[in-house]
Amino acid sequence: MNYSNLLKECHLCPRNCGINRYQKKGFCGAGNRIKLAHYQLHMWEEPIISGKKGSGTIFFSHCNLHCLYCQNKKISIDGYGKEISNKRLAEIMLELQSKGANNINLVTPTHYIPQIATVLRKIKNKDLHIPIVYNTSSYETVGALIVMKDLVDIYLADLKYFDDTLAEKYSKCKNYFETATMAIDEMYRQVGQIKINKKGLLEKGLIVRVLILPEHTEDAKNIIRYLYQTYKNDIFISIMNQYTPTEKYPYKNLNRKITEEEYNEVIQYALSLGIENAFIQEGDTAEESFIPNFNKDLI
């Protein structure tokens, strides 16, 4: 199937720019060619993703959200990276597989769905035999996700906000919760219940990440309640304390990490609901050392 027409009038994400990406760029800043910032064996995803050998993580440049506090702002908003061909993307995936990657982890891939789908249709289950992880903010359209059906094995999705006023304030988008939950429903429809192999690695399923923002524990609890009421223990919920301010922000609360008390409050709430399939973070994960070095040219 030829997916290139999807770039001629781009409606891949809820921004619905409708522009011809062969001629100009829309909100996300991406053109018609893939642009990558970095790729590596990444050890700091959830344990069932990274395992002992690491996740074969590919960081795509640009993003359809502009989160004020994004720790990867250099690539997501500033657009750092290098344009590559579809052929080169395939080579990178196979290179990561040869290095022992447990999976191929596509970070912020939404705006490159046509190119990624074209590559995966050629190599998945032929030369590429490890799971595909789609790592997303969940600001997605169901229609675009359907293009990835049967190509993605694991969805690693954020659910960033329950309160849409926070989404507008921090990420410049409207109707985030409704849009993201519809997308997550489609993700679950595609991959179904969790499947873990004998090595303890996720082969198929959905993980939803909840990043707790300073002074917004109630929003995090509302997200967790929604996820558990909707999916019970058929998904993993990853409750994250790693919010890291990397510059001075106009909102005072964003200029600090979350406290241990804030994190424990959310964890205790999750336990009170009866959640069993959850990941929590221990120790000081809110450190810039966990942010990849995007200055290192590996492409």
C-alpha positions as CSV (number, residue, x, y, z in Angstrom):
1,M,0.0,0.0,0.0
2,N,1.2,3.5,-0.8
3,Y,0.9,5.7,2.2
4,S,2.7,8.8,0.7
5,N,-0.7,10.4,-0.1
6,L,-1.3,10.8,3.6
7,L,1.4,13.5,3.5
8,K,-0.1,15.5,0.7
9,E,-3.0,16.6,2.9
10,C,-1.8,15.8,6.4
11,H,-4.5,14.8,9.0
12,L,-2.3,12.3,10.8
13,C,-2.8,14.0,14.2
14,P,-5.6,15.9,15.9
15,R,-4.1,19.2,14.8
16,N,-5.6,18.5,11.4
17,C,-3.3,21.0,9.6
18,G,-4.3,19.6,6.2
19,I,-1.1,20.9,4.6
20,N,0.9,19.3,1.8
21,R,4.1,18.2,3.6
22,Y,6.0,18.0,0.3
23,Q,5.6,21.7,0.1
24,K,5.5,23.1,3.6
25,K,5.3,22.2,7.3
26,G,2.5,22.2,9.8
27,F,2.3,22.6,13.5
28,C,4.6,19.7,14.3
29,G,7.4,21.0,12.0
30,A,7.9,17.7,10.1
31,G,8.4,17.6,6.4
32,N,7.9,14.6,4.0
33,R,11.2,12.9,5.0
34,I,11.9,11.1,8.3
35,K,14.0,13.1,10.7
36,L,15.9,11.3,13.5
37,A,17.7,12.7,16.5
38,H,19.2,9.6,18.0
39,Y,19.0,5.8,18.3
40,Q,20.4,3.5,21.0
41,L,19.9,0.5,23.3
42,H,18.0,2.2,26.0
43,M,18.0,0.8,29.5
44,W,15.6,3.1,31.3
45,E,12.2,2.1,30.0
46,E,9.9,-0.1,32.1
47,P,11.7,-3.3,33.1
48,I,9.5,-5.5,30.8
49,I,10.5,-3.2,27.9
50,S,14.2,-2.7,28.5
51,G,15.1,-6.0,30.1
52,K,18.8,-6.6,30.5
53,K,19.8,-5.9,26.9
54,G,17.9,-2.7,26.4
55,S,15.2,-1.4,24.1
56,G,16.1,-0.5,20.6
57,T,15.0,3.1,20.9
58,I,14.6,5.5,17.9
59,F,14.0,9.1,18.7
60,F,12.1,10.9,16.0
61,S,12.5,14.7,15.6
62,H,9.5,17.1,16.0
63,C,6.3,16.5,17.9
64,N,2.6,17.3,17.5
65,L,2.4,18.4,21.2
66,H,4.5,21.4,22.4
67,C,4.7,20.6,26.1
68,L,6.2,23.5,28.0
69,Y,8.2,21.2,30.3
70,C,9.4,18.6,27.6
71,Q,12.7,17.2,28.6
72,N,13.4,16.4,25.0
73,K,12.6,19.9,23.8
74,K,15.8,20.0,21.7
75,I,14.3,17.4,19.3
76,S,10.6,17.8,19.9
77,I,10.2,21.5,19.5
78,D,13.6,22.8,18.3
79,G,13.7,20.0,15.6
80,Y,17.3,18.8,16.1
81,G,18.1,15.8,14.0
82,K,19.0,14.6,10.5
83,E,16.8,13.6,7.6
84,I,17.1,10.0,6.5
85,S,15.6,7.8,3.9
86,N,13.1,5.0,4.6
87,K,15.9,2.6,3.6
88,R,18.2,4.0,6.3
89,L,15.4,3.6,8.9
90,A,15.1,-0.1,8.0
91,E,18.9,-0.4,8.4
92,I,18.8,1.2,11.8
93,M,16.0,-1.2,13.0
94,L,18.0,-4.2,11.8
95,E,21.2,-2.8,13.4
96,L,19.5,-2.5,16.7
97,Q,18.1,-6.0,16.4
98,S,21.6,-7.3,15.7
99,K,22.9,-5.6,18.8
100,G,20.5,-7.6,20.9
101,A,17.6,-5.1,21.4
102,N,14.6,-6.6,23.0
103,N,12.3,-4.6,20.7
104,I,12.2,-1.6,18.4
105,N,11.0,1.4,20.3
106,L,9.6,4.2,18.2
107,V,9.6,7.4,20.2
108,T,7.1,10.2,19.1
109,P,6.4,8.5,15.7
110,T,3.0,10.0,14.9
111,H,4.0,12.4,12.2
112,Y,6.0,9.7,10.4
113,I,3.3,7.0,10.3
114,P,3.3,6.7,6.5
115,Q,7.1,6.2,6.3
116,I,7.2,3.9,9.3
117,A,4.4,1.7,8.0
118,T,6.0,1.5,4.6
119,V,9.3,0.3,6.2
120,L,7.6,-2.2,8.6
121,R,5.5,-3.7,5.9
122,K,8.7,-4.7,4.1
123,I,10.8,-6.0,7.0
124,K,8.5,-7.1,9.9
125,N,8.4,-10.9,10.3
126,K,10.8,-11.2,7.4
127,D,14.1,-9.7,8.5
128,L,12.9,-8.0,11.7
129,H,11.7,-10.5,14.3
130,I,11.4,-8.5,17.6
131,P,8.4,-6.6,18.9
132,I,7.6,-3.1,17.7
133,V,6.9,-0.5,20.5
134,Y,4.9,2.6,19.6
135,N,5.9,5.2,22.2
136,T,3.4,8.1,22.1
137,S,1.9,11.1,23.9
138,S,-1.5,9.6,22.8
139,Y,-2.4,12.8,21.1
140,E,-3.4,10.6,18.1
141,T,-6.3,10.1,15.7
142,V,-7.9,6.7,15.5
143,G,-7.6,6.8,11.7
144,A,-3.8,7.2,11.8
145,L,-3.4,4.4,14.4
146,I,-5.4,2.0,12.2
147,V,-2.6,2.4,9.6
148,M,-0.3,0.8,12.3
149,K,-2.6,-2.2,12.9
150,D,-0.7,-5.5,12.8
151,L,2.6,-3.6,12.8
152,V,2.7,-2.6,16.4
153,D,3.0,-5.2,19.2
154,I,3.2,-2.9,22.2
155,Y,1.7,0.5,22.8
156,L,3.7,2.6,25.3
157,A,1.3,5.5,25.8
158,D,1.1,8.6,27.9
159,L,-2.1,9.8,29.4
160,K,-0.9,13.3,30.4
161,Y,-4.0,15.1,31.6
162,F,-7.5,14.5,32.9
163,D,-8.2,18.2,33.2
164,D,-8.2,19.8,29.7
165,T,-7.4,23.2,31.1
166,L,-4.0,21.8,32.1
167,A,-3.5,20.4,28.5
168,E,-4.2,23.9,27.1
169,K,-2.0,25.6,29.7
170,Y,1.0,23.2,29.4
171,S,0.8,21.5,26.0
172,K,-1.2,23.9,23.7
173,C,-3.9,21.5,22.8
174,K,-7.6,21.3,23.3
175,N,-9.8,18.2,24.1
176,Y,-6.7,16.2,25.1
177,F,-8.4,13.8,27.4
178,E,-11.2,12.8,25.0
179,T,-8.8,12.6,22.1
180,A,-6.2,10.5,24.0
181,T,-8.6,8.1,25.6
182,M,-10.2,7.4,22.2
183,A,-6.7,6.7,20.9
184,I,-5.9,4.5,23.8
185,D,-9.1,2.5,23.3
186,E,-7.9,1.8,19.7
187,M,-4.5,0.8,20.9
188,Y,-6.0,-1.7,23.3
189,R,-8.3,-3.0,20.6
190,Q,-5.3,-3.7,18.4
191,V,-3.0,-5.4,20.9
192,G,-5.4,-6.8,23.5
193,Q,-4.4,-8.2,26.9
194,I,-0.8,-8.4,28.2
195,K,1.4,-11.2,26.9
196,I,4.8,-11.7,28.6
197,N,7.4,-14.2,27.4
198,K,9.5,-16.7,29.4
199,K,12.2,-14.1,29.8
200,G,9.8,-11.7,31.5
201,L,9.6,-9.3,28.6
202,L,6.4,-7.9,27.2
203,E,5.5,-9.3,23.8
204,K,2.2,-7.7,23.3
205,G,0.0,-5.3,25.2
206,L,-0.5,-1.8,26.4
207,I,1.3,0.3,29.0
208,V,-0.1,3.7,29.9
209,R,2.3,6.1,31.6
210,V,1.1,8.7,34.1
211,L,3.7,11.4,34.7
212,I,2.9,13.2,38.0
213,L,3.4,17.0,37.7
214,P,4.1,19.1,40.8
215,E,0.9,20.2,42.5
216,H,-1.2,18.1,40.3
217,T,-1.6,14.9,42.3
218,E,-5.4,15.0,41.9
219,D,-5.2,15.1,38.2
220,A,-2.9,12.0,38.3
221,K,-5.3,10.2,40.6
222,N,-8.2,10.9,38.3
223,I,-6.3,9.5,35.3
224,I,-5.4,6.3,37.3
225,R,-9.0,5.9,38.4
226,Y,-10.2,6.2,34.8
227,L,-7.6,3.7,33.5
228,Y,-8.4,1.1,36.2
229,Q,-12.2,1.5,35.8
230,T,-11.8,1.1,32.1
231,Y,-9.2,-1.7,31.7
232,K,-8.8,-3.2,35.2
233,N,-5.6,-5.3,35.2
234,D,-5.6,-6.0,31.5
235,I,-3.0,-3.2,31.0
236,F,0.0,-1.9,32.9
237,I,-0.1,1.5,34.5
238,S,3.3,3.1,34.9
239,I,3.2,5.8,37.6
240,M,6.2,8.1,37.1
241,N,8.0,10.5,39.5
242,Q,10.6,11.5,37.0
243,Y,9.4,15.0,36.1
244,T,12.5,17.1,35.5
245,P,12.6,20.8,35.1
246,T,15.3,21.6,32.6
247,E,14.8,25.4,32.4
248,K,12.9,28.3,34.1
249,Y,9.2,28.1,33.4
250,P,6.5,30.8,33.8
251,Y,4.6,28.5,36.3
252,K,6.1,28.3,39.7
253,N,5.0,24.7,40.3
254,L,6.9,23.4,37.2
255,N,10.2,24.7,38.5
256,R,10.6,21.9,41.0
257,K,10.5,18.1,41.0
258,I,7.6,16.4,42.7
259,T,8.1,15.6,46.4
260,E,8.2,12.2,47.9
261,E,5.0,13.0,49.7
262,E,3.2,13.8,46.4
263,Y,4.4,10.6,44.8
264,N,3.5,8.4,47.8
265,E,0.0,10.0,47.9
266,V,-0.6,8.9,44.3
267,I,0.9,5.4,44.8
268,Q,-1.3,4.8,47.9
269,Y,-4.4,5.9,46.0
270,A,-3.5,3.4,43.2
271,L,-3.1,0.6,45.8
272,S,-6.5,1.5,47.4
273,L,-8.2,1.0,44.0
274,G,-6.8,-2.6,43.9
275,I,-4.4,-2.0,41.0
276,E,-2.1,-5.0,40.6
277,N,-0.3,-4.3,37.2
278,A,1.6,-1.2,37.9
279,F,5.1,0.1,37.7
280,I,6.5,2.6,40.3
281,Q,9.8,4.3,40.3
282,E,12.2,4.2,43.2
283,G,15.2,6.4,43.9
284,D,16.1,9.6,42.1
285,T,14.9,9.0,38.6
286,A,14.2,12.7,38.1
287,E,17.7,13.4,36.8
288,E,19.0,14.9,33.6
289,S,21.3,11.9,33.2
290,F,18.3,9.9,32.1
291,I,17.9,12.3,29.1
292,P,19.8,10.9,26.0
293,N,22.7,12.9,24.7
294,F,21.2,14.3,21.5
295,N,24.5,16.0,20.6
296,K,26.1,12.7,19.9
297,D,25.7,12.0,16.2
298,L,24.8,8.3,15.8
299,I,22.7,8.5,12.6
